[in-house]
């Protein structure tokens, strides 16, 4: 288990570094206003990707160990097409965007969702190396394509970002499709079995994914508040601060994903919970160290790296730091409830966070701008995680000190590293 977590974490670190390169390239070459345009497009796309996950998404990991891949893939693909087309059309009708924006939004969203479906299917079959390799390749292709467009071609326009995404998601999707074709699952004509699999996929995905949609609203409501109550420049600076802070989540997300795969495949669910508790404590310790390091980065360094406009992102990072730590801890609890199909706990926690972030953001953004949006995110994470941890403690039959790291956890980790055990 420990070796798998470190392998996945290493891939996430590399992917985070490449994502940082994308943030740097778009900020440095397009400026704060251009970075704001990129952030709004990416946020719209992320929302549609989550809607596509209502039939598919991470529930594929839960179902594919016991279902035929080719029974799960068609309904997931069909829903992806519907959401991409209808979602992009809705954005075009409801917001003042150009037809070009809507077309690229729908097309890029579709390619991204098709890739994510393939990757979830591979991961559910414990093809973790393939999952990590393709995820890293996608990030590398995006960074490389942008570097070529901005640096060598001097194409300093958001269109360069659009076309870079086609390359970054399209090539890994083709490769992942080839890997799925090599799985031993046979395509069968049993329509009844395919219908059962489709219904099961929709049922699990709706329950599991509603919390993801609500969490997305918690994470990104502040972006829309800044876009409409401030300007694109403020949104660009906010997005850089948020990107740097949320990069720390690669630590809890790596451990949470591996624990989720282990939990859904475990025969002894109860026995797996003890490993989950220790993983939660070690994750909290590592996340706290990373948050402290990021908060210590001076504003002058941010301005030197991203450009003079982005020194103000330091205030965003400080406002977000408590929320990043708190939500990082909450990811472990959320993963436990997903792995045991107790989706309502996650849904209620996310809904509570949304109830907090909307009024706080609307109150603070007009007064504090992007820092107000960051404070709204922190308030949202605090409310959600407080609810999650209350139920997590009860589900694990644990006391509050059992959720906090101690020297015993550090000694255990040191011994495991020395012995090089899995």
C-alpha positions as CSV (number, residue, x, y, z in Angstrom):
1,X,0.0,0.0,0.0
2,X,2.7,2.5,1.0
3,X,4.7,1.9,-2.2
4,X,1.6,2.4,-4.3
5,X,0.8,5.6,-2.5
6,X,4.4,6.9,-3.1
7,X,4.3,6.0,-6.8
8,X,1.0,7.7,-7.2
9,X,2.2,10.7,-5.2
10,X,5.3,10.9,-7.4
11,X,3.1,11.0,-10.5
12,X,0.9,13.7,-8.9
13,X,4.0,15.8,-8.0
14,X,5.2,15.7,-11.6
15,X,1.7,16.5,-12.9
16,X,1.4,19.4,-10.4
17,X,4.8,20.7,-11.6
18,X,3.5,20.6,-15.2
19,X,0.3,22.3,-14.2
20,X,2.3,25.0,-12.4
21,X,4.1,25.5,-15.8
22,X,0.7,26.0,-17.4
23,X,-0.2,28.6,-14.8
24,X,3.2,30.3,-15.2
25,X,3.0,30.4,-19.0
26,X,-0.5,31.8,-19.2
27,X,0.2,34.4,-16.5
28,X,3.6,35.4,-17.8
29,X,2.6,35.7,-21.5
30,X,-1.0,36.7,-21.3
31,X,-0.9,38.9,-18.1
32,X,-3.5,39.1,-15.3
33,X,-6.4,39.9,-17.7
34,X,-5.5,37.1,-20.1
35,X,-5.0,34.7,-17.2
36,X,-8.4,35.7,-16.0
37,X,-9.9,34.7,-19.4
38,X,-8.1,31.3,-19.2
39,X,-9.4,30.7,-15.7
40,X,-13.0,31.5,-16.5
41,X,-12.9,29.1,-19.5
42,X,-11.2,26.4,-17.4
43,X,-13.9,26.9,-14.7
44,X,-16.7,26.6,-17.2
45,X,-15.1,23.5,-18.6
46,X,-14.6,21.9,-15.2
47,X,-18.2,22.5,-14.3
48,X,-19.4,20.7,-17.5
49,X,-16.9,17.8,-16.8
50,X,-18.5,17.4,-13.4
51,X,-22.0,17.3,-14.9
52,X,-20.8,14.6,-17.3
53,X,-19.7,12.6,-14.3
54,X,-23.3,12.2,-13.3
55,X,-23.2,9.1,-15.5
56,X,-19.7,7.9,-15.2
57,X,-17.1,9.8,-13.2
58,X,-15.3,8.1,-10.3
59,X,-18.1,5.6,-9.8
60,X,-16.6,3.7,-12.7
61,X,-13.7,2.8,-10.4
62,X,-16.3,1.3,-8.0
63,X,-18.2,-0.7,-10.6
64,X,-15.6,-1.8,-13.1
65,X,-14.0,-4.5,-10.8
66,X,-17.3,-6.4,-11.0
67,X,-18.7,-5.3,-14.4
68,X,-17.7,-5.7,-18.1
69,X,-15.9,-2.6,-19.3
70,X,-17.9,-2.5,-22.5
71,X,-21.2,-2.5,-20.6
72,X,-20.1,0.7,-18.7
73,X,-18.4,2.6,-21.5
74,X,-21.3,3.3,-23.9
75,X,-23.7,5.0,-21.5
76,X,-20.8,7.0,-20.0
77,X,-19.7,8.2,-23.5
78,X,-23.3,8.9,-24.6
79,X,-23.9,11.1,-21.6
80,X,-20.6,12.9,-22.1
81,X,-21.7,13.9,-25.6
82,X,-25.1,15.2,-24.4
83,X,-23.6,17.2,-21.6
84,X,-20.8,18.7,-23.7
85,X,-23.2,19.9,-26.4
86,X,-26.0,21.0,-24.2
87,X,-23.8,22.6,-21.6
88,X,-21.8,24.6,-24.0
89,X,-25.0,25.8,-25.6
90,X,-26.4,26.8,-22.3
91,X,-23.3,28.8,-21.5
92,X,-23.5,30.6,-24.9
93,X,-27.2,31.5,-24.3
94,X,-26.9,32.5,-20.7
95,X,-23.6,34.4,-20.7
96,X,-22.2,37.1,-23.1
97,X,-19.7,34.8,-24.8
98,X,-18.8,34.4,-28.5
99,X,-19.8,31.5,-30.7
100,X,-16.1,30.5,-30.9
101,X,-16.0,30.3,-27.1
102,X,-19.0,28.0,-27.0
103,X,-17.7,25.7,-29.8
104,X,-14.3,25.3,-28.1
105,X,-15.9,24.8,-24.7
106,X,-18.1,22.0,-26.0
107,X,-15.4,20.2,-28.0
108,X,-12.6,20.4,-25.4
109,X,-15.0,19.3,-22.6
110,X,-16.0,16.3,-24.6
111,X,-12.4,15.2,-25.3
112,X,-11.5,15.7,-21.7
113,X,-14.5,13.7,-20.4
114,X,-13.8,10.8,-22.8
115,X,-10.2,10.6,-21.6
116,X,-11.3,10.7,-17.9
117,X,-13.8,7.9,-18.5
118,X,-11.1,5.7,-20.0
119,X,-8.7,6.5,-17.2
120,X,-11.2,5.7,-14.5
121,X,-11.9,2.3,-16.1
122,X,-8.2,1.6,-16.2
123,X,-7.7,2.6,-12.6
124,X,-10.6,0.5,-11.5
125,X,-8.8,-2.5,-13.0
126,X,-5.7,-1.5,-11.0
127,X,-3.8,-0.3,-14.0
128,X,-2.3,2.4,-11.9
129,X,0.9,2.7,-13.9
130,X,-1.1,3.4,-17.1
131,X,-3.4,5.9,-15.2
132,X,-0.4,7.8,-13.8
133,X,1.5,7.8,-17.1
134,X,-1.4,9.1,-19.2
135,X,-2.3,11.7,-16.6
136,X,1.3,12.9,-16.6
137,X,1.4,12.8,-20.4
138,X,-1.7,15.0,-20.6
139,X,-0.2,17.7,-18.4
140,X,3.1,17.5,-20.2
141,X,1.5,17.9,-23.6
142,X,-0.5,20.9,-22.5
143,X,2.6,22.6,-21.0
144,X,4.6,21.8,-24.1
145,X,2.0,22.9,-26.6
146,X,1.6,26.3,-24.7
147,X,5.4,26.8,-24.5
148,X,5.7,26.2,-28.2
149,X,2.7,28.5,-29.0
150,X,3.8,31.4,-26.7
151,X,7.6,31.1,-26.9
152,X,8.5,29.9,-30.4
153,X,5.4,31.0,-32.3
154,X,4.7,34.2,-30.3
155,X,1.0,33.3,-30.5
156,X,-0.1,35.4,-27.5
157,X,-3.8,34.7,-27.6
158,X,-6.3,32.6,-25.7
159,X,-6.8,30.6,-28.9
160,X,-3.4,29.1,-28.4
161,X,-4.8,27.7,-25.1
162,X,-7.8,26.2,-26.8
163,X,-5.7,24.3,-29.4
164,X,-3.2,23.2,-26.9
165,X,-6.0,21.5,-25.0
166,X,-7.0,19.5,-28.0
167,X,-3.5,18.1,-28.3
168,X,-3.2,17.5,-24.5
169,X,-6.4,15.5,-24.1
170,X,-6.8,14.0,-27.6
171,X,-3.5,12.0,-27.8
172,X,-3.8,10.4,-24.4
173,X,-7.5,9.5,-25.1
174,X,-6.4,7.6,-28.3
175,X,-3.7,5.8,-26.3
176,X,-6.1,4.9,-23.4
177,X,-8.7,3.6,-25.9
178,X,-6.0,1.2,-27.2
179,X,-5.3,0.1,-23.7
180,X,-9.0,-0.6,-23.0
181,X,-9.2,-2.7,-26.2
182,X,-6.4,-4.9,-24.8
183,X,-8.4,-5.8,-21.6
184,X,-9.8,-9.3,-21.5
185,X,-13.4,-8.1,-21.4
186,X,-15.4,-9.4,-24.3
187,X,-17.9,-7.4,-26.2
188,X,-21.2,-9.2,-25.8
189,X,-24.7,-8.7,-27.2
190,X,-26.5,-9.3,-23.9
191,X,-28.7,-6.2,-24.0
192,X,-30.2,-7.0,-20.6
193,X,-26.8,-7.0,-19.0
194,X,-25.9,-3.7,-20.6
195,X,-29.1,-2.1,-19.4
196,X,-28.5,-3.3,-15.9
197,X,-25.0,-2.0,-15.9
198,X,-26.2,1.4,-17.3
199,X,-28.8,1.7,-14.6
200,X,-26.3,0.8,-11.9
201,X,-23.8,3.3,-13.2
202,X,-26.4,6.1,-13.3
203,X,-27.6,5.2,-9.8
204,X,-24.1,5.1,-8.2
205,X,-22.9,8.1,-10.1
206,X,-25.8,10.4,-9.1
207,X,-25.2,9.6,-5.4
208,X,-21.4,9.8,-5.6
209,X,-21.2,12.8,-7.9
210,X,-23.7,15.2,-6.4
211,X,-21.2,16.0,-3.7
212,X,-18.5,16.7,-6.4
213,X,-20.9,19.2,-8.1
214,X,-21.6,20.9,-4.8
215,X,-17.9,20.9,-3.9
216,X,-17.1,22.5,-7.3
217,X,-19.6,25.2,-6.5
218,X,-17.9,25.7,-3.2
219,X,-14.4,25.9,-4.9
220,X,-15.3,28.2,-7.7
221,X,-18.3,30.3,-6.8
222,X,-15.7,32.9,-5.8
223,X,-14.4,33.0,-9.3
224,X,-17.7,34.0,-10.8
225,X,-18.3,36.5,-7.9
226,X,-14.9,38.2,-8.8
227,X,-15.6,38.0,-12.5
228,X,-18.9,39.9,-12.1
229,X,-18.2,42.0,-9.1
230,X,-14.6,42.9,-9.9
231,X,-12.8,42.4,-13.2
232,X,-10.7,39.9,-15.3
233,X,-7.5,41.2,-13.9
234,X,-8.5,40.4,-10.3
235,X,-9.8,37.0,-11.4
236,X,-6.4,36.3,-13.0
237,X,-4.5,37.1,-9.8
238,X,-7.0,35.1,-7.7
239,X,-6.6,32.1,-10.0
240,X,-2.8,32.1,-9.6
241,X,-3.1,32.2,-5.8
242,X,-5.7,29.5,-5.8
243,X,-3.7,27.3,-8.2
244,X,-0.6,27.5,-6.0
245,X,-2.6,26.8,-2.8
246,X,-4.6,24.0,-4.3
247,X,-1.4,22.3,-5.6
248,X,-0.9,21.2,-2.0
249,X,-4.0,19.0,-2.4
250,X,-2.0,16.6,-4.5
251,X,-0.9,15.1,-1.1
252,X,-4.3,14.3,0.3
253,X,-5.7,13.5,-3.2
254,X,-3.0,10.9,-3.8
255,X,-3.5,9.1,-0.6
256,X,-7.3,9.4,-0.8
257,X,-7.4,7.9,-4.3
258,X,-5.3,4.9,-3.4
259,X,-7.3,4.4,-0.2
260,X,-10.5,4.5,-2.3
261,X,-9.3,1.9,-4.7
262,X,-8.2,-0.3,-1.8
263,X,-11.5,0.1,0.0
264,X,-13.8,-0.7,-2.9
265,X,-11.7,-3.8,-3.6
266,X,-11.3,-4.9,0.0
267,X,-13.3,-8.0,1.3
268,X,-12.8,-6.8,4.9
269,X,-14.1,-3.2,4.9
270,X,-13.8,-2.9,8.6
271,X,-10.1,-3.9,8.6
272,X,-9.4,-1.4,5.9
273,X,-10.7,1.4,8.1
274,X,-7.7,1.2,10.5
275,X,-5.3,1.8,7.6
276,X,-7.5,4.7,6.5
277,X,-7.2,6.3,10.0
278,X,-3.4,6.2,9.9
279,X,-3.3,7.4,6.4
280,X,-5.5,10.4,7.4
281,X,-3.2,11.4,10.2
282,X,0.0,11.2,8.1
283,X,-1.7,13.1,5.3
284,X,-2.8,15.9,7.7
285,X,0.8,16.2,8.9
286,X,2.3,16.4,5.4
287,X,-0.4,18.9,4.3
288,X,0.3,21.1,7.2
289,X,4.0,21.3,6.4
290,X,3.3,22.1,2.8
291,X,0.8,24.9,3.7
292,X,3.4,26.4,6.1
293,X,6.0,26.5,3.4
294,X,3.7,28.1,0.8
295,X,2.5,30.8,3.2
296,X,6.1,31.7,3.9
297,X,6.8,32.6,0.2
298,X,7.2,36.4,0.0
299,X,5.0,38.5,-2.3
300,X,8.2,39.7,-4.1
301,X,9.0,36.2,-5.2
302,X,5.5,35.7,-6.7
303,X,5.9,39.0,-8.6
304,X,9.3,37.9,-9.9
305,X,8.1,34.5,-11.1
306,X,4.7,35.4,-12.6
307,X,5.0,39.1,-13.3
308,X,4.6,42.4,-11.3
309,X,0.8,42.1,-11.2
310,X,0.9,38.8,-9.3
311,X,2.6,39.9,-6.1
312,X,-1.0,40.5,-4.8
313,X,-1.6,36.7,-4.9
314,X,0.2,36.5,-1.6
315,X,-2.8,37.9,0.2
316,X,-5.0,35.3,-1.5
317,X,-2.6,32.5,-0.3
318,X,-2.7,33.7,3.3
319,X,-6.5,33.9,3.2
320,X,-6.8,30.4,1.7
321,X,-4.1,28.6,3.8
322,X,-6.4,27.5,6.7
323,X,-9.0,26.3,4.3
324,X,-6.5,24.3,2.2
325,X,-5.3,22.5,5.4
326,X,-8.8,21.9,6.6
327,X,-10.1,20.6,3.3
328,X,-7.1,18.5,2.7
329,X,-7.9,16.6,5.9
330,X,-11.5,16.4,4.9
331,X,-10.7,14.6,1.7
332,X,-9.7,11.5,3.6
333,X,-13.1,11.4,5.4
334,X,-14.9,12.1,2.1
335,X,-13.1,9.2,0.4
336,X,-14.1,6.8,3.2
337,X,-17.8,7.7,2.8
338,X,-17.5,7.3,-1.0
339,X,-15.8,4.0,-0.7
340,X,-18.5,2.7,1.6
341,X,-21.3,4.1,-0.7
342,X,-22.5,6.5,2.0
343,X,-22.8,9.4,-0.4
344,X,-25.4,11.4,1.6
345,X,-22.9,12.4,4.2
346,X,-20.6,13.9,1.5
347,X,-23.6,15.6,-0.2
348,X,-24.8,17.2,3.0
349,X,-21.3,18.4,3.9
350,X,-20.9,19.9,0.4
351,X,-24.3,21.5,0.6
352,X,-23.5,23.1,4.0
353,X,-20.3,24.5,2.5
354,X,-22.3,26.1,-0.4
355,X,-24.8,27.6,2.0
356,X,-21.8,29.3,3.7
357,X,-19.7,30.4,0.7
358,X,-22.5,32.1,-1.3
359,X,-23.4,34.8,1.3
360,X,-19.9,35.2,2.6
361,X,-18.5,35.7,-1.0
362,X,-21.3,38.1,-1.9
363,X,-20.6,40.1,1.3
364,X,-16.8,40.1,1.1
365,X,-15.9,40.3,-2.6
366,X,-17.4,43.9,-3.1
367,X,-15.3,45.0,0.0
368,X,-12.1,42.9,-0.3
369,X,-12.1,41.8,-3.9
370,X,-10.1,38.6,-4.5
371,X,-9.1,38.2,-0.9
372,X,-12.8,38.2,0.0
373,X,-13.4,35.4,-2.4
374,X,-10.5,33.4,-0.8
375,X,-12.0,34.0,2.7
376,X,-15.3,32.7,1.4
377,X,-13.6,29.5,0.2
378,X,-12.0,29.0,3.6
379,X,-15.3,29.5,5.4
380,X,-16.9,27.0,3.1
381,X,-14.2,24.3,3.7
382,X,-14.4,24.8,7.4
383,X,-18.1,24.2,7.6
384,X,-18.0,21.2,5.3
385,X,-15.1,19.5,7.0
386,X,-16.5,20.0,10.5
387,X,-19.6,18.1,9.4
388,X,-17.6,15.4,7.7
389,X,-15.3,14.8,10.6
390,X,-18.2,14.6,13.1
391,X,-19.6,11.7,11.1
392,X,-16.2,10.2,10.2
393,X,-15.3,9.9,13.9
394,X,-18.6,8.2,14.7
395,X,-18.3,5.8,11.7
396,X,-14.8,4.8,12.7
397,X,-15.6,4.5,16.4
398,X,-12.7,6.8,17.0
399,X,-12.0,9.6,19.5
400,X,-11.0,13.0,18.3
401,X,-7.3,12.5,19.2
402,X,-7.3,9.4,16.9
403,X,-7.7,11.8,14.0
404,X,-4.7,13.9,14.8
405,X,-1.1,12.9,13.9
406,X,1.4,12.1,16.6
407,X,5.0,10.8,17.1
408,X,3.7,7.3,16.8
409,X,2.7,7.9,13.3
410,X,6.0,9.5,12.4
411,X,7.9,6.5,13.9
412,X,5.7,4.0,12.0
413,X,6.4,5.8,8.7
414,X,10.1,5.9,9.4
415,X,10.2,2.2,10.1
416,X,8.2,1.4,6.9
417,X,10.6,3.5,4.8
418,X,13.6,1.8,6.4
419,X,12.2,-1.6,5.7
420,X,10.9,-0.7,2.2
421,X,7.7,-2.6,2.8
422,X,4.6,-2.2,0.8
